[in-house]
Structure formats: structure tokens, C-alpha cells
Amino acid sequence: MNILIADDSKMIRHMVCAILKELGYDSVTEAASVAEAKILIMGKKYDLIISDWHMPGESGLDFLKYVKSRPEYAKLPFILLTVENEKKNIIGAVQAGAQGYLLKPVEKNALAQKLAELSKIYKFKFPSNVQWKGSAIPKTEE
């Protein structure tokens, strides 16, 4: 599974990468901006995008709208990371096509839960040996 992370904070990108690796995902690509992320998605097939909402230049919401407007990417699951917690903004992100919304700082359990949920919908493999909140993450139906 190929995952793209777009965040202007190197620390956040590394933290999310570390969590993903702990969860068993090794194919993770990092982008420091929306402009870089747009270039990267043209050159490789991704199964999931995780993007910060607030970045200099184009925002993660702009990136989400770009991805969802392109037929070749429109079905990609997209998770927004942010400190935004106003209900109207969350509704706007969902209406724009976000499949997930996680508050920063990203917690391993929250990301694992979201990936488990999305794996059922998008039929990507979720590692079955991962421990989460003291128990195994629910297996996805294959």
C-alpha cells in the first residue's frame, strides 16, 4: 500500500511516518507542500493521502478539492490532519470529499482506528498483527 503524506512540518511528517511504520505500512512518501504533493501523485499510484489542512500556499483543503476533482484520483481515500475543530469546517471538509479527519497531534490509536475503518470501505489490507488499546484491531473482511 502506497501512502502520501503532505505536511509543511517535517516533525509531523516524521511522526505520522513512524506511526504508519509501526502499523506495518512501509511505503510512505512525504511532501512538504501541496505543490510537491501534486507532482508526486502524477508520478506514482497512491492508495491513501494524508494531508495537513493548514499549509503555506495552497491548503490541504485545496489539495483535497484538487484530488477529488480529478477522475484518476477522485476515489482515493483522503485524511485531513489539523488543529481545526469547528463543526462548520469539519462539515466543509466532509462535503469536499474527506474520508477522515484527525486532530493534531496525531495519536497512534486514532490513526489506526481510521485506517481500520477505511480498509473495510476501500479494501486495502490492514495489518492483522497490530496491537491497539491493548487488543488487536478488528480484522477486516476479505
C-alpha positions in Angstrom: 0.0 0.0 0.0 1.4 3.4 -1.0 0.6 6.3 1.2 1.4 10.0 0.5 1.8 12.4 3.5 1.6 16.2 2.8 2.5 18.4 5.7 4.7 21.5 5.9 6.0 20.4 9.3 8.9 17.9 8.9 8.3 16.8 12.6 4.6 16.0 11.9 5.6 14.1 8.7 8.1 12.0 10.5 5.7 11.4 13.4 3.0 10.1 11.0 5.5 8.1 9.1 6.7 6.5 12.3 3.2 5.6 13.3 2.4 4.2 9.9 5.6 2.0 10.0 4.6 0.8 13.5 1.2 -0.2 11.9 3.0 -2.1 9.2 2.9 0.4 6.3 6.4 0.8 4.8 5.7 2.5 1.5 5.2 6.1 2.6 6.2 9.2 0.6 6.5 12.7 2.1 5.6 16.0 0.6 6.4 19.4 2.3 3.8 21.3 0.3 0.6 20.9 -1.8 2.6 21.8 -4.9 5.1 19.0 -4.2 2.2 16.5 -3.4 0.6 17.3 -6.7 3.8 16.5 -8.6 4.2 13.2 -6.6 0.7 11.9 -7.3 1.3 12.3 -11.0 4.3 10.0 -10.9 3.1 7.2 -8.7 -0.1 5.4 -7.7 -1.2 6.0 -4.2 -3.8 4.2 -2.1 -4.2 6.8 0.6 -3.4 10.5 1.1 -2.9 12.1 4.5 -2.6 15.9 4.4 -2.3 18.8 6.8 -5.1 21.3 6.4 -3.2 24.5 7.1 0.0 24.9 5.0 1.6 27.9 3.3 0.4 28.5 -0.2 -2.3 26.0 -1.1 -4.0 24.4 1.9 -4.8 20.7 2.5 -8.4 21.5 1.7 -7.3 22.9 -1.6 -5.4 19.7 -2.2 -8.4 17.6 -1.3 -10.6 19.5 -3.7 -7.9 19.1 -6.5 -7.7 15.4 -5.8 -11.5 14.9 -5.8 -11.9 16.9 -9.0 -9.6 14.6 -11.0 -11.2 11.4 -12.3 -7.9 9.5 -11.9 -7.6 10.4 -8.2 -11.2 11.0 -7.2 -11.7 7.7 -5.4 -8.5 7.9 -3.3 -9.3 8.0 0.4 -8.1 11.3 1.9 -7.5 12.1 5.6 -7.0 15.7 6.8 -4.8 16.4 9.8 -5.5 19.7 11.6 -6.0 21.7 14.7 -9.3 22.9 13.2 -12.2 21.7 15.3 -15.1 24.0 14.4 -18.1 22.0 13.3 -18.7 24.0 10.1 -15.1 23.4 9.0 -15.4 19.7 9.6 -18.6 19.6 7.6 -17.0 21.5 4.8 -14.1 19.0 4.7 -16.5 16.1 4.5 -18.6 17.8 1.8 -15.4 18.4 -0.2 -14.7 14.6 0.0 -12.6 13.9 3.0 -12.9 10.4 4.3 -11.2 11.1 7.6 -10.4 14.0 9.8 -7.8 13.7 12.7 -6.8 16.3 15.2 -3.1 17.1 15.8 -1.1 15.9 17.4 -1.9 12.7 15.7 -2.3 9.8 18.1 -1.5 6.2 17.0 -4.8 4.8 18.2 -6.8 7.4 16.3 -4.9 6.9 13.1 -5.1 3.1 13.5 -8.8 3.2 14.0 -9.3 5.4 11.0 -7.2 3.1 8.8 -9.1 0.1 10.1 -12.4 1.8 9.1 -11.1 2.9 5.7 -9.6 -0.6 5.0 -13.1 -2.0 5.1 -14.5 0.5 2.7 -11.6 0.8 0.3 -10.5 -2.9 0.5 -6.9 -2.2 1.4 -5.0 -4.5 3.7 -4.8 -3.6 7.3 -2.1 -5.4 9.3 -3.8 -8.0 11.5 -0.9 -8.3 14.0 -1.1 -4.7 15.2 -1.9 -4.1 18.9 -4.1 -1.1 19.7 -5.6 -0.1 23.0 -4.4 -3.4 24.5 -6.2 -5.5 21.9 -5.9 -6.4 18.2 -7.5 -4.1 15.8 -10.7 -5.6 14.4 -10.0 -7.7 11.3 -11.3 -6.5 8.1 -13.4 -8.8 6.0 -11.5 -10.1 3.0 
